[in-house]
Amino acid sequence: MPQIGLERLETTASTWPVLRWLGPWQAEFFVGLLDGPRIQENTFYNALRFTFNPAPGLEIGLARTEEFCGDGHACVPLRDYFDFNNDPVHTNKTNDQGLIDIKYSRSIGGVPAQIYMQLMNEDSSPITHSGTSHLFGASIFIPTAKNPVRLTAEYTDSRSTLDIFSFGDFLYGFSYTNGTYPDGMRYRGRTIGFSLDDDSRLFSLQGSWSDAGGRFYELSFHHANIGDSHSLGANILSPVPRTINMGEVRVTLPLRWMKLDLAGRLQDHQLPPHDGFGASLEARLKIGL
């Protein structure tokens, strides 16, 4: 989307004594215009992200995204940006989301490892009636004679839970859909967030490795449950639930002042209106002068 923003380029810790405990930190903010075909035109979008490292190996990120203004909405950005309350008595005038992600890295028996999670709150309360969707993952870096092999397992669930960890108590069709902004958190047919949109689950296994010559190899398996029978039509990818298994291989080859990316995919099902087995090949050439 057309956008303009600010970003802190360095990550040094603050020299202010009251903020020194944050450790290295970074922040970025941008404002963009959601142009193109929309139910509500002239809608703007902003995003703020702040990350800090308060302890060795620990990284915490806080973010807020917001749709504001647009046809049929009063456009008072500064007033509405700081209106965090959102309940049946006092609904806010924007469509906003709050996120927190936590990543912890350390070596276990000489093997570097990471665990991480991300929580996205659709509602204003961080704990109760939060409308939270979840992501959990872990990576290990297995030493080899050259560069380490990275193995990652990750699970994402965009079925929002009523409370932050009330798994099974779902709010269907809630994560990216909004009554005030009928387009929801979407732009030109794609979700601003999880690529599988509302009420979907994705489990991924991935292995990647770079050799001494700069060649990169990646092998992935994805098991996706797209949409849910409790919210038919809420998912923009598929009007009915669909399960897809996909295998993917990627290779990057450096060629002097060029770089060649190759990818191949096989899947046992496709998104509507297509059906059955699917396969694809992709090639991309990057030229650096």
N, C-alpha and C positions, 0 to 999 in steps of 0.2 A: 504494500500500500504506500502511497506518497506519505512521507513522514519527515519530521525534523526532531533532533534530540541532542542530549548532552550525555557524555560518558567520562568517567574518571579513568584515565589511561594507566596510572600506576596503582600499585596495591600496597604501598607502604603503610605502616601503622600510624595512627594519629599521634601527634606530639602533645595533645591536650591530656593532662593527667586523668580527667574524668572519663575520657574515651579510650585510654590506652589499653584497657582490658579487651577491647574488641579485636586487637591484633591487626594483621593486614586486612584491608577492606577495599571494596570497589562498589560503585553505584552507577546506574544509568537510568535515564528517563527519556521517553519520546512521546510525541503526539502525532497521530496519523489520521488520514481521512479515508473512511470506508467508501470508496467510490464504486462505480459499476452498478449493475442491476440490484436493487434492494426494495423491500416493501417500504422501509423508511429511509429516504435518501438524506444526504447531508449529515450523516451520523459520523461523529468523531470518536477516536479511540486513543487512550493513553496507557502507558505501562511504566511502572517504576520497579526497579529491582535493586536490592542492597544485599551484598554478601560480606561475611566477615569470618575470621579464623581465631576464635577466642582461646584455643588450646591446640597443641601440636596434633596434627592429623584430623582435626575437627573443622568442618566448614558448614556454615549455616547460611541459608539464603531466605530472604523475605521478599515477596513481590505482591503487587496489586495491579490489576488491569481493570479498565473501565470503558464502557460505551457511554457517550453523553451527547447532548444536543440532538439534532436530527428533527425531521418533520414531525410536528405534533408535540414537541417537547420544548419547554422553556429552556433557553440556553444561558445558564448562569454558572459557568464552569467552576469558579472559585468557591462559590457557596455549596454547590452540590458535591465537590470533591471531598470535602471534610464532613459530609453527612453520612456517618457510618451506620446509623441505626436503620434496621430493616426488619419490621415485624408487621403483623396484620393491622395494627393500629396506626403505625407510622411506616409506610413503605418509602424507600428512597427513590429518587427520581432518575437514577442511573442504573445501568446494569454492570455490576462490578464483581470481581472475584479476588479473593485473597489466597496466597500460596505460601507454604513454608517447605523448604527442602533441607535435609540434613544428610551429610556424608561424613563417614569416619574411615580413615585410612591408617593402617599400621601393618607391620611385618609379623607374621605368625610362623615361627620355626624357620625364619629366613626367607619366607615367601610373602611378598607384598600382597595385601588384600584390601578390599573396600566393601563397605555396606552403605546403602543409601535408601532414602525414602522421600516421597513428596506427597503432601496433603494439599488438596485444593478445596477451599471453602466457598460455596456459592452464596451462603448467607452470612450475616454480620457476626454472629456469635462464633467464637473459635472452638467451643467445646460442645454445647447443647444446641440442637436444631441448627447444625452447622451446614448440612448439605454437603458432606465431604466425599470426594473421590480420592483414590489412593494409587500410589505406585511404590513398589518395593523392589530392590535389586541388590546384587552382590557380584563382585569381580575378584578374580585372583590372577596374579601374574606369575606363571610358571617359568622358572629359569631354564634357558637352553644354552647351547654353546655360543650362540650369537645374541640375538635379542629375545626377550621373554615372550611367551605366548599368553595372550590375555583371554580368559574364559569368563563369560558373563551370563547370568541368569536374571531375568527381569519379569515382573508380573504387574500389569496395570488393570485397574477396574474403574470404569467411569460410571458405574451405578452409584449414585450418591447415597450415603448413609444418613439417617436422621441425625445422629450424633456422631462425633468425630471417629469413634471406634465401635459403633453399634453395628457390627457386621451382620448382615441378614435383614436389618430393618431399613429397607431401601425407599428412596424417593425417586420413582422412575420418571424418565424424561425431564430431568432437573439440571443436569450438569452444565449444558451449553444452551438450553432453551430458556426463554424469558418472556413473561407475559407483557412487560412494558415495551420490550424491543422484540417484535415477532421474528426478526431475522436471527436473533440469538447471537452467540459469540461465533459468528461465521462470516467468511469473506470470500466472495466469488466461488461458492460451492464447496469450500473447504473449512474445516473447523480451526479456530484460533486456539490451538491446544492439542489434545489427543487426536491423532489422525483418524481414529475409528469412531469418533463422535459419541453421542449419548448411549448409555446402557450397554457398553461393550467391554469385553475382557480380552486381554492379549498376554500370552505367555511366550517368551522368547529365550532361546539359547543361542549363544554366539561365541565363536572363536576367531581371533585375529592375530596376525603375526607380520612383522616386517623383517626382511633379511638385510644383510650387510650392504647389498647393492641398492637399497632404497625401494625395493619392490614390496608391495603390500598385498596381503591375502586375507580374505574374510569369508567365513562360512557361517550361515545362520539358519535356524529353524524357527518358524512362527506358527503358533496355534491361536486362531482368533475366533471369538464368538461375537458376532456383530449384531447389535440390537437385542431386544428382549420381547417376549410375548406379552409382558405386562404393559408395554408402551409402543404398540404397533404404530408405525408412522412417525415416531419421534426421531429416529435416526435418519440423517440425510443420505447415507450411503445405501441403505437397503430398507424398503418398507416392511419387510418381514425378517425375522431372525435368520442368520446364515452363519454356518461354521466353515472356516477355511483353514487348511494347512498349507504352508508354503515353505519351500526350501530355496535358499538364495546363496549364490557364490559371487564374490567380487574380487577383482584383481586390478591393481594399479601398477603400471609399468613406466618408469622414467626413461625418456628417449631424448638425450641431450637437452635441448631447450624446449622440449615438449613433454607432456605427460598423458598417457593413454589409460582411461578407465574403462574396464569391461565388467559387465554384470549379466548373470543369467538367473532366471527364476522358473520354478515349477510349482504349480498349485493344483489341489484336487477339486476346487470349486471356484466360482467367480461371482462377482457382484451382479445383481439384476441390472439390465434384462438378460444378461448372459448366464450360461449354465455350463456345468461340466468342467473338464480338465482345461487348464490354461498354461501357456508357456510364453516366455518373453526373453529377448536379448537386448542389451543396451550397450552402446559404445559412445564414449565422449573423449574428445581430444582437447587438452588445455595447452595453449601456446603462451609461453612467457618470453617477452622481449627484453 
